[in-house]
Amino acid sequence: MATDASPKFQKPDLISMHAPDYHPEITDTAAHDGLHFWQFMISGSIAGMVEHMAMFPIDTVKTQMQVLSSCPIKSAGVKQALQSILISDGVKGLYRGIGAMGLGAGPAHAVYFSVYEFCKKNFSGGNLNNSVAHALSGVCATVASDAVLTPMDMVKQRLQLSSSPYSGVWDCVRRVMREDGVRGFYASYRTTVLMNAPFTAIHFATYEAAKKGLMEISPESVSDETLLVHATAGAAAGALAAALTTPLDVVKTQLQCQGVCGCDRFVNGSIRDVFQTVIKKDGYSGLLRGWIPRMLFHAPAAAICWSTYEAAKTFFEELNDNKNTGNVT
């Protein structure tokens, strides 16, 4: 074998030089940023659970403010709603339904971020500043993740209601299944997608743009990897997206809580029917119920989520680099 090597030295050498640079079987399994998609899924799962667990009490206040005819809160601001929950159920009332969110947030955000990264890679064409690609990727991500999260989100919101008739997550699941079947868990799915599609389009486009803007303002002191950049860009994106999509969030809450604790039950469950009912009872201001706690939720939640997600990505990047270095040596 050694005698055959010298006359053919150049050809094998060229092959060995190019092989490490190409390896299509490796680049196909790894996404941009040097991560595999299972690593994006784990990063997203961790980020989603941290975000929702940390901000859950504010979400409870928002839910109760948005539900019409729900006692003891019929029409109240954030302070009154919070006081009413504490008087009725104590501090534990702020955390009713957190188990359902824990079960749903992890898998849903794993799908959410992995689909986003996959679409972003394929839609952007290598242009990291393509806002349209970021927005479209966000829409695709929410359609997929909402299919996973909607059932547990519905259970969570029913448990968040004051004087909720359910003893816990599994009691709610059993009773909804018995009374309404599988379709009961997806009564708000269409509305949720219609709300979250513009929400995520605004959110991701704003996040990427804000991150880029922060880098340009002070490139010498602000790095793309700093916590401050991710947190600030995330907070701005979350607050803007939350404010603009509050009316659809009100409709979603109405559909998910219908028939519970005195909430209206809608015959056809159409978005138009819910809009008309809310306007008839509360006027157009009823469509903005809970916008303050919704922004108070999504601004810090997005900051927490993006910071956690990017930190987890950095961890996996370093882990992959160490593995690659170890292979070379």
Stockholm file with secondary structure:
# STOCKHOLM 1.0

chainA/1-329         MATDASPKFQKPDLISMHAPDYHPEITDTAAHDGLHFWQFMISGSIAGMVEHMAMFPIDTVKTQMQVLSSCPIKSAGVKQALQSILISDGVKGLYRGIGAMGLGAGPAHAVYFSVYEFCKKNFSGGNLNNSVAHALSGVCATVASDAVLTPMDMVKQRLQLSSSPYSGVWDCVRRVMREDGVRGFYASYRTTVLMNAPFTAIHFATYEAAKKGLMEISPESVSDETLLVHATAGAAAGALAAALTTPLDVVKTQLQCQGVCGCDRFVNGSIRDVFQTVIKKDGYSGLLRGWIPRMLFHAPAAAICWSTYEAAKTFFEELNDNKNTGNVT
#=GR chainA/1-329 SS CHHHHTTTCHHHHHHHHHHHHHCHHHHTTBCGGGCBHHHHHHHHHHHHHHHHHHHHHHHHHHHHHHSTTCSSCSSCCHHHHHHHHHHHHCGGGGGTTHHHHHHHHHHHHHHHHHHHHHHHHHHHTTCTTCHHHHHHHHHHHHHHHHHHHHHHHHHHHHHHSTTCSCSSHHHHHHHHHHHHCGGGGGTTHHHHHHHHHHHHHHHHHHHHHHHHHHHHHCTTTCCTTCHHHHHHHHHHHHHHHHHHTHHHHHHHHHHHTTTSTTCCCCSSCCHHHHHHHHHHHHCGGGGGTTHHHHHHHHHHHHHHHHHHHHHHHHHHHHHHHHHHHHHHC
#=GC SS_cons         CHHHHTTTCHHHHHHHHHHHHHCHHHHTTBCGGGCBHHHHHHHHHHHHHHHHHHHHHHHHHHHHHHSTTCSSCSSCCHHHHHHHHHHHHCGGGGGTTHHHHHHHHHHHHHHHHHHHHHHHHHHHTTCTTCHHHHHHHHHHHHHHHHHHHHHHHHHHHHHHSTTCSCSSHHHHHHHHHHHHCGGGGGTTHHHHHHHHHHHHHHHHHHHHHHHHHHHHHCTTTCCTTCHHHHHHHHHHHHHHHHHHTHHHHHHHHHHHTTTSTTCCCCSSCCHHHHHHHHHHHHCGGGGGTTHHHHHHHHHHHHHHHHHHHHHHHHHHHHHHHHHHHHHHC
//
